[in-house]
Amino acid sequence: MAPIRANSILPARREDIELHTADGLTLVGELALPLDADPVATLVCLHPLPTHGGMMDSHVFRKAAWRLPALAGIGVLRFNTRGTSSTRGTSEGTFDNAQGERFDVAAAIEYAEFAELPNVWLLGWSFGTDLTLKFGCDPSVTGAILLSPPLRFSKPEDMAVWAETGKPLTALVPEFDDYLRPAEAVERFAAIPQAEVVGVDGAKHLWVGDAETVLNAVVARVTPGVTLPLPTDWDGPMDAGDSSAYADRTVAAFNDVPVTGPAQKKA
C-alpha cells in the first residue's frame, strides 16, 4: 500500500476528446473512465472563470479525474470552455460572459448522452456553477453539485427551472468564501426547495487543502453506495502528475483582482 498524494494518478481509461458546439466551435477535453468496468455515474465538470485562471485542470477537477474512476467507479468528463487553455490545449472561440457558453454546456451533455455515459451529474465550480444553473437543467442530467457558487450570472428564472424539475442540487459553500458564504447561500437557494446547502468549515473559495473533503461529498451524493471516506492509500500501480500548476496560477490570478468588499471579488 502506498499513500495517495496530491499528484497521484490512479489507473483509468483516459481519452482526449473534442466537443463540437452548435455554433461551430471545437472544445478540447478529457474523459476518464474506470479501467475494467463501466462507470456507475458520470461527472461533467464545469470549471471556474477562465479570465481568472479557471480551466479544466483545476486542482479539484484534476484530482477527481485522477482518483474517482478507480476509487468510486465514477467517470469524469472535463473540458475547456470557449477560449480557455490548459495543458490539454485551447478551445476555439472567446470567453462570452456566460452567454455563448450555453453551447459549451450543451455540447458536453450531448457528448455524455451519445457516449451512453450513465447517471450524469454536473459538477460546477464558481463560474461553472452559474453555467450549471443557467444551462444545465437538461432532461438527461440527473442532478448537480455546485462548488463555491457566487450566483453572479444566475437569474431567478434559472433557479425557478431547477425548482420546477425537482432535480437534486447540492451547494458546497466554504465558510470563508470570497463571494457567497453559507448563511447567505441558504437564503438565496431557498428558491429551490430541494436544494441542499452544505457549509464547509474552514474552507475558502479555491478549496486549496480541502479537495478530499469535496471529493467525499461529491461521491456521497452521486454514488451513495460507495464506502466513505474514500481510501487514502492505494495497493497497485500509480503514476504521478504535476498537481501544483493550477492552484498556483489560480490563487495568483484570484488575488490580483481589485477588491472593495467580499462581494466584489470575481469568481
C-alpha positions in Angstrom: 0.0 0.0 0.0 1.2 3.5 -0.8 -0.3 6.8 0.2 -2.4 8.7 -2.4 -0.7 12.1 -2.7 -1.9 15.3 -4.3 -0.2 14.3 -7.6 -1.1 10.6 -7.6 -2.8 9.3 -10.7 -4.7 6.0 -10.3 -5.4 3.6 -13.1 -8.2 4.5 -15.5 -9.1 4.5 -19.2 -8.2 8.1 -20.3 -9.1 9.6 -23.6 -8.6 13.0 -25.1 -11.9 14.1 -26.5 -13.3 17.0 -28.6 -16.7 18.6 -28.1 -18.5 20.3 -31.0 -20.8 23.2 -30.3 -23.9 24.2 -32.1 -22.3 27.5 -33.1 -19.4 25.7 -34.8 -16.6 25.6 -32.2 -14.4 22.7 -31.2 -13.6 22.4 -27.5 -10.9 20.2 -26.0 -11.3 17.9 -23.1 -10.7 14.5 -21.5 -12.8 11.6 -20.4 -11.6 9.3 -17.6 -13.4 6.0 -17.0 -12.9 3.0 -14.7 -10.2 0.7 -16.0 -12.1 -2.6 -16.1 -15.8 -1.7 -15.7 -18.5 0.6 -16.9 -18.9 3.7 -14.8 -21.7 3.8 -12.2 -22.1 7.5 -12.6 -20.5 10.4 -14.6 -19.4 13.8 -13.6 -19.4 16.6 -16.2 -17.1 19.3 -14.8 -17.6 23.0 -15.5 -14.6 25.0 -14.4 -14.1 28.4 -12.7 -13.8 31.7 -14.6 -11.2 31.4 -17.4 -10.4 35.1 -17.2 -9.1 34.5 -13.7 -7.2 31.2 -14.1 -10.1 28.7 -14.4 -9.7 25.7 -16.7 -10.3 22.0 -16.9 -7.1 21.4 -14.9 -8.5 22.9 -11.8 -7.0 21.0 -8.9 -10.3 19.6 -7.6 -11.4 18.5 -11.1 -8.0 17.1 -11.9 -7.9 15.1 -8.7 -11.5 13.9 -9.5 -10.3 12.6 -12.9 -7.1 11.1 -11.3 -8.9 9.3 -8.5 -12.6 8.7 -8.8 -12.6 6.2 -11.7 -10.5 3.9 -9.5 -11.8 4.7 -6.1 -15.6 5.1 -6.8 -16.3 3.8 -10.3 -17.2 7.3 -11.5 -16.4 8.6 -15.0 -15.1 12.2 -15.2 -15.5 14.4 -18.2 -13.7 17.7 -18.0 -13.2 20.2 -20.8 -12.1 23.8 -21.5 -14.9 26.2 -22.3 -14.6 28.5 -25.3 -11.3 30.4 -25.4 -9.9 28.6 -22.4 -6.4 27.0 -22.4 -4.8 24.2 -20.3 -2.1 21.6 -20.9 -4.7 19.7 -23.0 -4.9 22.6 -25.4 -7.0 25.6 -26.2 -10.7 25.5 -27.0 -11.8 27.6 -30.0 -13.7 30.8 -29.5 -13.5 33.5 -26.9 -14.9 34.0 -23.4 -18.5 35.2 -23.6 -19.6 36.1 -20.1 -21.9 33.1 -19.6 -23.8 33.7 -22.9 -22.2 31.7 -25.7 -21.1 29.2 -23.0 -24.6 27.8 -23.2 -23.5 25.9 -26.3 -20.4 24.6 -24.5 -22.6 23.1 -21.7 -25.0 21.6 -24.3 -22.1 20.1 -26.2 -20.7 18.4 -23.1 -24.1 17.0 -22.1 -24.7 15.8 -25.6 -21.3 14.1 -25.7 -22.2 12.2 -22.5 -25.6 11.2 -23.9 -24.2 10.0 -27.2 -21.4 8.1 -25.4 -24.1 6.5 -23.3 -22.4 7.6 -20.1 -24.7 6.7 -17.2 -26.2 8.8 -14.3 -24.8 12.2 -15.5 -24.2 14.8 -12.8 -22.9 18.3 -13.4 -20.1 19.4 -11.1 -19.7 23.2 -11.4 -17.1 25.3 -9.6 -17.5 29.1 -9.2 -18.2 30.4 -12.8 -19.1 26.8 -13.6 -21.9 26.9 -11.0 -23.5 29.7 -12.9 -23.2 27.8 -16.2 -24.8 24.8 -14.4 -27.7 26.8 -13.0 -28.3 28.7 -16.3 -27.9 26.0 -18.9 -27.5 22.6 -17.1 -31.0 21.5 -16.2 -31.3 19.1 -19.1 -33.6 16.0 -19.2 -30.5 13.8 -19.4 -28.9 15.3 -16.3 -29.6 13.5 -13.0 -28.6 16.4 -10.8 -25.9 18.9 -9.9 -23.3 19.8 -7.3 -22.1 23.3 -7.0 -18.7 24.3 -5.5 -18.3 27.9 -4.3 -21.4 29.2 -6.1 -21.1 33.0 -6.5 -24.6 33.4 -8.1 -23.1 36.1 -10.2 -24.6 35.3 -13.6 -27.6 33.2 -12.5 -31.0 34.8 -12.5 -34.2 34.0 -10.5 -35.7 32.3 -13.6 -32.7 29.9 -13.7 -33.4 28.9 -10.1 -37.0 28.5 -10.9 -36.3 26.0 -13.7 -34.3 23.8 -11.2 -37.1 24.2 -8.6 -39.7 23.1 -11.0 -37.9 19.9 -12.1 -37.1 18.7 -8.5 -33.7 17.5 -9.7 -31.3 17.1 -6.8 -28.9 20.1 -6.3 -26.2 20.4 -3.6 -24.2 23.6 -3.0 -20.9 23.2 -1.1 -20.2 26.6 0.3 -16.9 27.5 2.0 -17.1 29.1 5.4 -14.7 31.9 4.2 -15.8 32.2 0.6 -14.9 35.4 -1.1 -18.3 35.9 -2.7 -21.1 33.9 -1.1 -21.0 32.5 2.4 -23.2 29.8 3.9 -25.8 31.9 5.7 -26.5 34.0 2.6 -26.4 30.9 0.4 -29.2 29.3 2.5 -31.3 32.4 1.8 -30.5 32.5 -1.9 -31.0 28.8 -2.5 -34.4 28.8 -0.7 -35.8 29.5 -4.2 -35.0 25.8 -5.0 -36.9 23.8 -2.3 -34.9 20.6 -2.9 -31.5 22.4 -2.8 -29.1 21.2 -0.1 -26.7 23.9 1.1 -23.6 22.5 2.9 -21.3 24.9 4.7 -17.7 23.6 4.9 -15.9 24.8 8.0 -12.5 26.5 7.4 -12.7 26.2 3.6 -12.1 29.0 1.1 -13.3 29.7 -2.4 -10.4 27.8 -4.1 -10.7 24.7 -1.9 -6.9 24.6 -1.5 -6.2 21.9 1.1 -9.8 20.8 1.0 -10.1 18.8 -2.2 -10.5 15.5 -0.4 -13.5 16.9 1.5 -15.0 18.0 -1.8 -14.5 14.6 -3.4 -16.0 12.7 -0.5 -19.1 15.0 -0.5 -19.5 14.6 -4.3 -19.2 10.8 -4.2 -21.7 10.6 -1.3 -24.3 12.3 -3.5 -23.5 10.7 -6.8 -22.9 7.1 -5.7 -24.3 6.8 -2.2 -23.4 3.1 -2.0 -19.7 3.7 -2.0 -17.9 3.4 1.3 -16.7 6.7 2.6 -14.4 8.4 3.3 -12.5 7.4 0.1 -9.3 5.5 0.7 -6.1 7.5 1.2 -3.9 4.6 0.2 -3.6 2.5 -3.0 -2.4 -1.0 -3.5 -1.5 -1.1 -7.1 0.2 0.9 -9.9 0.2 4.6 -9.5 1.6 7.4 -11.7 2.4 11.0 -10.7 1.5 14.3 -12.3 2.0 17.9 -11.7 -0.6 18.9 -9.1 0.7 22.5 -8.3 0.3 24.4 -11.6 -3.4 25.1 -11.4 -3.6 26.0 -7.8 -0.6 28.4 -8.0 -1.8 30.0 -11.2 -5.4 30.5 -9.9 -4.5 31.7 -6.5 -2.2 34.3 -8.0 -4.8 35.4 -10.6 -7.6 35.5 -8.0 -5.6 37.6 -5.5 -4.7 40.1 -8.2 -8.4 41.1 -8.6 -9.1 44.5 -7.1 -11.5 44.1 -4.2 -13.6 46.7 -2.4 -15.5 44.1 -0.4 -16.1 40.4 -0.3 -18.9 40.5 -2.9 -16.7 42.3 -5.4 -14.1 39.6 -5.9 -14.5 37.8 -9.2 -15.4 34.1 -9.1 
